[in-house]
Amino acid sequence: MLKFLAKTAEKYAKALCPVGTPESTGIKGYRGGTLRNSITYEVDEDEVVSEGRIAVIDFEGFLDGVAFKGGKGENYSLTIGSHTFIPGFEEELVGLKKGDNKDVNVTFPENYHSEELKGKPVVFKVSIKEVKERVLPEFNKEFFEDLNVGGVESLDDLKNYIKENLTAEKEKQLE
């Protein structure tokens, strides 16, 4: 049930506030970002890195034992499962905990933008600084009042409101 609520909240957060301005959502009267801004992150010292969690990491990449340009980061918040790093990187962090260090061996894709790194095997030295868990807001009366959208007093009302407004916006675009 929790995974369903997490996916539902994330789905509607993206619908309400995609990248861009609140006005770009096509939802009139919405105070942009309330749902997305209501999602918080908690640090648990005993949590392990897993799908959907955020691993705060320090890393440095090495090609043939030499650090390469652009391959270093500190206190980088990486959402596991986001596929923002090269293939295989995130998967190698799963199961680690705060304080763990690991050498991650991966190969840059052949279509990578850097000629120096295309298709090359590299090693990233990674340190896990902390692990965060996403905490969804409670869908209660206060939450829906904070949305400041008339007539929306429950999750079902919110779903209907979003559906109606997005449908109306698409219809308007087709005119």
VMD Tcl script that draws the C-alpha trace (Angstrom):
set ca {
  {0.00 0.00 0.00}
  {2.85 2.39 0.86}
  {4.48 1.83 -2.55}
  {1.13 2.56 -4.23}
  {0.79 5.83 -2.29}
  {4.39 6.75 -3.06}
  {3.89 6.18 -6.78}
  {0.53 7.99 -6.71}
  {1.98 11.00 -4.91}
  {4.99 11.17 -7.23}
  {2.75 10.82 -10.29}
  {0.54 13.68 -9.17}
  {3.49 15.75 -8.01}
  {4.93 15.50 -11.51}
  {1.55 16.36 -13.02}
  {1.15 19.36 -10.76}
  {4.65 20.70 -11.01}
  {6.74 19.44 -13.89}
  {9.98 21.14 -14.73}
  {9.10 24.74 -15.44}
  {6.80 27.23 -13.83}
  {3.53 26.53 -12.02}
  {1.79 28.25 -14.91}
  {3.17 25.62 -17.29}
  {1.15 22.94 -15.51}
  {-2.13 24.18 -17.00}
  {-3.77 23.90 -13.60}
  {-5.43 27.22 -12.81}
  {-5.55 28.39 -9.22}
  {-2.86 25.98 -8.04}
  {-0.16 27.33 -5.76}
  {2.70 25.64 -7.60}
  {4.87 23.11 -5.90}
  {2.80 22.35 -2.78}
  {2.68 18.60 -3.36}
  {6.30 18.28 -4.44}
  {7.43 20.63 -1.67}
  {5.49 18.53 0.85}
  {7.70 15.50 0.20}
  {10.47 15.43 2.81}
  {13.59 13.31 3.23}
  {14.70 11.63 6.43}
  {18.18 10.38 7.21}
  {18.38 7.04 9.00}
  {21.84 6.00 10.13}
  {21.00 2.30 9.63}
  {19.38 2.55 6.17}
  {21.01 0.78 3.25}
  {21.15 2.14 -0.26}
  {18.23 0.77 -2.28}
  {15.92 1.63 -5.17}
  {14.18 4.98 -4.65}
  {16.41 6.13 -1.79}
  {18.89 8.95 -2.06}
  {22.54 8.17 -1.48}
  {24.63 11.23 -0.66}
  {28.05 10.34 -2.04}
  {31.56 11.57 -2.68}
  {33.11 10.03 -5.77}
  {36.13 10.28 -8.03}
  {36.63 8.50 -11.33}
  {39.89 7.06 -12.61}
  {40.86 5.98 -16.12}
  {43.97 3.80 -16.17}
  {44.69 4.90 -12.58}
  {44.53 8.63 -13.37}
  {41.68 10.89 -12.22}
  {39.77 12.23 -15.22}
  {38.20 15.66 -15.74}
  {34.57 15.91 -14.62}
  {34.74 12.63 -12.74}
  {34.67 14.02 -9.21}
  {31.81 15.08 -6.96}
  {31.24 15.78 -3.29}
  {28.01 15.51 -1.32}
  {26.19 14.51 -4.50}
  {22.58 13.41 -3.91}
  {21.97 10.43 -6.18}
  {18.48 8.94 -6.38}
  {18.97 5.21 -6.86}
  {17.04 4.10 -9.92}
  {17.17 7.51 -11.62}
  {19.79 6.28 -14.12}
  {21.55 9.66 -14.02}
  {25.00 8.05 -13.93}
  {26.48 5.66 -16.45}
  {24.91 2.19 -16.62}
  {25.84 -0.06 -13.71}
  {26.99 2.69 -11.35}
  {23.85 3.00 -9.21}
  {23.34 -0.76 -9.00}
  {26.82 -1.15 -7.49}
  {25.83 1.07 -4.55}
  {22.78 -0.99 -3.55}
  {23.26 -2.58 -0.13}
  {25.88 -0.10 1.09}
  {25.41 2.00 4.24}
  {26.66 5.32 5.58}
  {30.43 5.18 5.98}
  {30.94 2.45 3.40}
  {33.50 2.89 0.62}
  {33.55 1.00 -2.64}
  {35.46 0.90 -5.91}
  {32.82 0.83 -8.64}
  {34.03 -0.68 -11.92}
  {31.96 0.44 -14.91}
  {32.44 1.04 -18.60}
  {31.39 4.24 -20.30}
  {28.92 3.69 -23.15}
  {30.21 3.83 -26.74}
  {27.95 6.83 -27.40}
  {29.28 8.85 -24.44}
  {29.99 12.50 -25.30}
  {33.65 12.48 -24.22}
  {35.98 10.92 -26.80}
  {38.49 10.20 -24.02}
  {35.96 8.05 -22.11}
  {33.85 6.39 -24.84}
  {33.77 2.64 -24.27}
  {36.51 2.82 -21.63}
  {36.49 0.90 -18.36}
  {36.91 3.18 -15.34}
  {36.94 2.91 -11.56}
  {34.99 5.28 -9.34}
  {36.07 5.48 -5.71}
  {32.80 6.11 -3.86}
  {32.05 7.01 -0.24}
  {28.53 6.88 1.16}
  {27.97 9.99 3.30}
  {24.31 9.33 4.17}
  {21.20 7.55 2.98}
  {17.86 9.36 2.79}
  {14.34 8.00 2.56}
  {11.54 9.93 0.86}
  {8.63 10.65 3.21}
  {5.30 11.47 1.64}
  {2.91 14.01 3.12}
  {-0.16 12.88 4.98}
  {-3.17 13.50 2.77}
  {-5.24 15.15 5.49}
  {-7.49 18.20 5.75}
  {-4.53 20.54 6.36}
  {-2.71 19.27 3.29}
  {-5.69 19.90 1.01}
  {-6.30 23.33 2.56}
  {-2.65 24.20 1.84}
  {-3.17 23.28 -1.82}
  {-5.60 26.21 -1.97}
  {-7.61 24.64 -4.80}
  {-11.35 25.15 -4.39}
  {-13.36 21.95 -4.13}
  {-10.35 19.71 -3.56}
  {-10.72 18.09 -0.15}
  {-9.48 14.54 -0.76}
  {-7.03 12.56 -2.88}
  {-9.90 11.50 -5.17}
  {-10.91 15.16 -5.59}
  {-7.30 16.01 -6.45}
  {-7.06 13.21 -9.02}
  {-10.29 14.37 -10.66}
  {-9.20 18.01 -10.61}
  {-5.88 17.21 -12.27}
  {-7.49 14.94 -14.85}
  {-10.13 17.53 -15.75}
  {-7.63 20.37 -16.04}
  {-5.06 18.42 -18.02}
  {-7.78 17.15 -20.35}
  {-9.10 20.69 -20.85}
  {-5.59 21.96 -21.54}
  {-4.96 19.23 -24.14}
  {-8.29 19.97 -25.80}
  {-7.40 23.67 -25.90}
  {-4.06 22.84 -27.54}
  {-5.86 20.83 -30.23}
  {-8.14 23.76 -31.17}
}
mol new
graphics top color blue
foreach p $ca { graphics top sphere $p radius 0.5 }
foreach p [lrange $ca 0 end-1] q [lrange $ca 1 end] { graphics top cylinder $p $q radius 0.2 }
display resetview
